[in-house]
Amino acid sequence: MSLSSIEQNLSSYIDQHTDRLVEITRDLVRIPSENMPPAGSEGKCQRYVAGLLQKLGWQPQLYLLDDVPGLKQHPLFFGGRCYDNRPNLGARQKGAGGGRSLLLSGHVDTVPRGSYQWTKDPFGGEVDGNRLFGRGSNDMKAGVATSLFVLECLRELNIRLAGDLLFETVIDEEFGGVNGTLAGRLMGFNADAAIIAEPSFLRICPAQRGGRTVHLTLQSSGGVLTEGEFPAGVIEKLTFLLARLRDFAEQRRAGAKPHDLYDHHADPVPVSVTKIVTSLWGTQEPITIPEQCKIEIYWQLMPGETQENVEREFFNWLQSLTTLPGSPISEIPAATFPIRWLPGSAISRSEPLVTEFAGCATRALGKAPPVAGMEAPCDMYVFHEVTKTPAILWGGRGGNTHGADEYVEIDSMIDAAKALLVFVCQWCGIA
């Protein structure tokens, strides 16, 4: 499929101004906005975004979640977070009339830089070849920058849209926050469709997996010197639990029906151990057999699975550990859920949002992008469930996401911007 003359102009403009896209991304990366529940530091980044929008002639609204009517009473609200100096941002540019409305959404919070050693400055925005490094570069400041760049392109090209175009950057998406996304819906920043700027690796993602995180605590006697038998500590219990975790993983694979957007995955519902902590490390700590072990287990869900069924399955497995022959675990380990229940969610691949975006991306990039489900939870389910808004994930490609030396690939940002700009013009219409 060939580009129309208007679309060729859009693509050419982006090719001539890619440095500006990189500049916005670097600006965002250089402003730390780490989410460290219950608090976070998104305020400065949100004020930068507001200032850029004002320069483009928009009138952004910064608002605190504590001031959103009905938020704390909403069934999806997740308590225990502090929102001081952490504003959401929403903005709407009215169209000339007659077109469909569209929301470009993204989150500005990132996971913390962490304790792992970086070889790049986590807040330097360093460019090395085709990669731009920094915390949140891939997840998802490059996506936010892409949306902002598209708004800038529209202004510089003097394009007036027929339908309303909305933009928002929300806080507290990481660690299952989602309250920021919910607040945007309650504040009325809603449209006929939404594009969420997650790093989708240039795939159109109409679906997200769900996720559940549990903290288990194992207890036992420890020490290194006793009158009788050498203390076993918790290691025997830990070893047994980890060996039997495969049973839970196999139950998940056997019982969870794969959604058609995930049928290409060999394991659509993976189960992972993400943290194990026994004793503090180093010669300043005594050598002793650990008495306690904390284990973090994270597993993913298919769209359509319910919290009741998934948690029943987990606790049945946990209970079984106490009855298996030779088990050193005689009591069910203490279990807590540190993060909210995150359901899987999906819209049909035949939705106009999906099919039209696919057509625009094909024309802009010269090949059809894959349509697949995202391999992680996110906040898209709020659009699907709360406002029944068709929403997809679209963004570039990167690596080391949530890890040290996180990066985004610059050429993928450019491709993401081209497809998004063409789609905005088609969906909203040019006045």
N, C-alpha and C positions, 0 to 999 in steps of 0.2 A: 504494500500500500504506500502511495506517495504522499508527501506532505503538501498541503495546500499552500498557496502563497503566504497567507497570514501565518500559518504554522511554521513555515520556513523562516519568516522574520522573527518569530519568537525564539526558535532554536538558534538562529544566528546571533541574536542579542545575548543569549546566555553564553555562547562560545566566546563572545567578545568581552564578557564581564565575569569570567570565572574567578578572577582574583577577588572580586567583591564577595562572592559566595564563601571563599576561603577566609576572607577577612572577618565576616560576621561569625563564622564558626570559631575562629581563633579568639575573637572577643568573648564569646560565650564560655569557651573552655577556660579562659584566663580569669573568670569570675567564679570562684568556688561556690557551689550550691549543694553541698553534701547534706543528705538526709541521714540523721542519726537519731532514730526514734528514742524518746518521744519528741525531740526537737529537730530543727533543721535550719539551714542558712540560705534560703532561696531569695530573700528580700532584695539584695543588691542586683542579682541577675534579673529579677522581674522589673526592677526600675530601669535597667539598661534596655530591656525589650520595650518598655513603655516609651522611653525616649526615642527609640528608633521609629516606632509607630507614629509618634507625634510628628516627626520630621517628614513622614510620608503623608501627612494630612489626616491621619486617623485620630480618633478620640478614645484612647484606651481607658478602661476602668480597672483600677486596682482595688481589690476588696478583700477583707479578712474573712476567713471561714467562720469565725465566731459571730460574725454579723449576718450570716446568710439565714434568712427565715426558713424554719423547718428542717434545717440540716441535721441537727442533733436528734430530732424526733424521727428521722427517716429510718426505715428498717435496715438499710444498708450502711448506716453510719457506724464507724468503728471508733470506739472511744479510746482514751488513754494517750492522746497526742496533744502536744502544745503547738499552737499556731501563732504565737507572738512574732511579729515582724516577718510573717511568711504569707504575703498576699497572693491571691490568684489574680490573673489578668484576663480580661475579656474585652473584645472590641467587635463592632459591627460597622460595615460600610454599606449603606443603602445602595441598591441597584437602581437602574432607571425604570425598572418595572417589566414584568412579563417573563422573567427567567426564574429558574430554580435557585434556591439558596444552598450554600455550602459552608461548612465549618472546617477550618484547618486547626487541628488540636495537637498539643504536645505537652510533655512535662519537662520542667527545668531542673527538678531535683535529680541528683545522682547518688549512687551508693558512695560510701566513704572511700578515700584513697586507699585505706587498708594498711596493714603492716608489712606486706611483701615489698621487696626492694624493686623500685623502678629504675630503669636506665635512662628514662626521659623525665623531665619535670612534669609531674601530674597536672600542673596548672600552667604549663608553658605554651601550649598550643604549637609545639614544634612541628615543622613540616620536614619530612625526610622522604624524598622521592614522591611517590604517590600516596604517602600516608601522613595523616595529621594526627598527632598523638595528644593524649590528655584524658583525665578522668571525665567521663561523660561524652567524649568525642563521638563515640558510636551510639551510646545509649543515654540521651538521644539529642545532644546539642546540635549535631549535624542535621538532624531532621528538623529541629526548630529553626535552624539557620536557613535551611532550604525553603521552608514556608515563608519566612521573612523575606528572603531573596525574591521569591515569586511575587510577593506584594510589591516589592520595589520595582521589579520588572514591569508590572502592570502600570505603575505610576509613570515610570520613565518612558514607556511606550504610548502613554496617553490612552490606555484602553479603559473604556467605561463598560462595566458589566451590566447586564439586564437584571440578574438576580442578586440578592444580597450575598456578600461575602463576609464571613465571620472568622475571627482568629482568637485563639486562646492559648495561654500557657498556664498549666496548673502545677500545683505543688504536691508533695507527699504522694507520689505514685509508687516509688520504690518501697520495699518491705511491705507490700500489700496495703499501702495507704488508702488510695482510691477516694478518700474524702474530698480531695481537691477536684477530681473529675465529677463526682456527684454534685458538688457545690455549683459547678458551672452549669449543670442541667437545671438546678433549682433557681439559678439566677436568670435563666431565660436565654442563655447563649446557645440556642438550638437552631437547627437547620434541616433541610430536606435530606441531607446526607452529610457524612463526616469522613475526613481523611485524617488518620492518626499517624504521626511521623515517626513511628518506631522503625528501627533498622531491619527491614524485611528482606534485605539482600536482593533488592530489585524484583521481588515477587509480590504479586497482589495477594494479600492475606485476608480473606473474609472470615477467618476463624482463629481463635486462640485456644491453647490448652488451658485447663485449670491447674491449680496447684495447691498442695497441702503440705505444711511443715509441722513437724512434731519434735519436741524435746523430751527425750527419755532420760531418766536418772537411775543408774544401778548403784546399789549399796552393798558393802561387805566389810569384813574385818581386814585390817592391814597390818603394817609394821614389817619388821625384818627379823625380830628376835622373840621367840616364844619358848616356853618350857616343853611344849609338845610338837605337834605337826607344824611344818612351815606354813605361814598364812597364805591363803590362795588369793586374797584380795578380790577385785572385780574382774580381773583379766579373763578368768575362766568363764564368767557370765558374759562378758563382752564377746569373746570368741564364739561362744555358742549362739548368741543373738545374731552376730554377723553371718554366721554360716546358715542360719535358718531364715535370714532375710530374703534369700532366693525363693523360699516358698511363697512369701508374700508377693514378690515380684511375679512369680508364675501365676498366682491366683489373679493378679491384676490383668495380666495379658490374656488369661483365659476368660475372664468375666466381663471385661470392658469391651463393648462393641466399638470397633474403630469407625470414626466418622469418615465419610468419603474423601474429605480433604486431607486425611492423614493415612489413607490406605497404602501409600507408598513407603511408610515407615515399618521397619521390621519390629520395632517396639514402640507403639504409639503411646504407651502409658509407662514410661520408665520410672524406676524406683532407685533413689540414690542416697548414700550417706554423705552428708556435706560437712559435718564436723564431728570430731571425737576429742574429748578433753578428759584427761585423767589427772595428772599432776603438773605443777609448774616446772619449767625446764631450767637447768643450770646448776652449777656447783654451789650456789647460794641456797639451794633447796636441799633438804635431806634426801638421801637415797632410802626409799621406802616402797613397799608394795601398796599401790593405791587402794584406798577404801571406797572411792566414789568415781564414777565415770558418767559423763554427760554425752549423749549422742544426739545429733540432729539428723533426722531423716526427712527427705523431701521427695514427694512423688507427684506425678502429673496425672491429669484427668482428661477425659474426652468430653466434648460438648454433650449435654444431656444427662450426665451423671449427677446424682443428687448427693448432698452432704450426708444425709442420713445413711444412705447405702454405703458410701465410701468409708465413712467412719465406723460403721458396724463391721465392715470387712476387716478394717485395720485392727480393731479391738478384739475381734474373734481370733485373729492371728496372734496378737499379743498374749491373749489368754492361753492359747495353745502351747506357748513356750513353757508354761508351768506344768503341763501334763505329759510332755513328750518323754519317752524313756531316756534316763540318764541326764535329764536337764538339771543344771545347777541353779536354775531360776525357779524358786519356789513361790514367789509372789509376783503379781503383775507389776512391772516397773512403773514408777510415777511418770505420768505423761501430761504435758502441757502444750498448748498451741499458741505460739508467740505471734503469729500472723493470722489475719482474717482468712476465712474460707474464700478461696478464689475459684469461681466456677469456670468451666470451659464454656465457650459461646461461639456461635457461628450464624452467618446468613448464607443464603443459597448462592452458589456460583452463577445462577441465572438472574440474580438481581440486576436491574439496570445500572446501578453504581458499579458493579463488578464488570459487566460486559462493556459498558461505555469506557470505563477506565482502561480496560484491556485494549480496546480499539485505539484510544489516544496514545497509550504507551507504545503500541506496535508501530504507529505512524511516526512517533517521535524518535524511537530507538532503532527502528528498522527490523525488529523481530518481536515476536509475541512473548511477553513475560509469563513465567509460570504462575498458575493460580494454585495456592496451597495454604495449609494452615500454619500459623506461627508455632514454633516449638517452645513456647513459654507462655506463662500467664501475663496479663497486662490489664489495663483499665477499659478495654474495648467493650467488655460485657455490660458496663454501665449504660452505654449508648443503646445496645441491643435490648436490655431489659427495662431500663427506667423510662426512656423516651421513645422506644421502638424505632430508633433512628438507624437506617442502614449505615454501617461504618466498616471501613477496611483499614488495614495497616499498609503503609507504603513508605519505603525509605531505602537508603543506600546499604553499603556492605562494609563491614569492618571486622575487627578481631580483638581478642583479649578482653571481651566485654565483662565488666565487673572485676577484672583482674588487673595486674600491673601492666604498664605499657599498653593500655587500651588505645585503639586507633580506629580511624575511619579512612576508607579509600576515597581519594578526592574525585577520581573519575566516576565513581558510582554516585557521588553527590550531584555531579553535573547531570548525569543521566536521570536521576530522580527528579531534579528540578525541571528538566525538559518535559518529561511526561506529565508532571504535576501542572505546569503552566498551560500546556495544551488542554489538559482536562478541565481546569478551572474555566477557561474560555468557552469550552464546549458546554459544560454542565450549566453554568450560570448564563451563558449567552453573551454576545457582544452587542451593546446597544447601538 
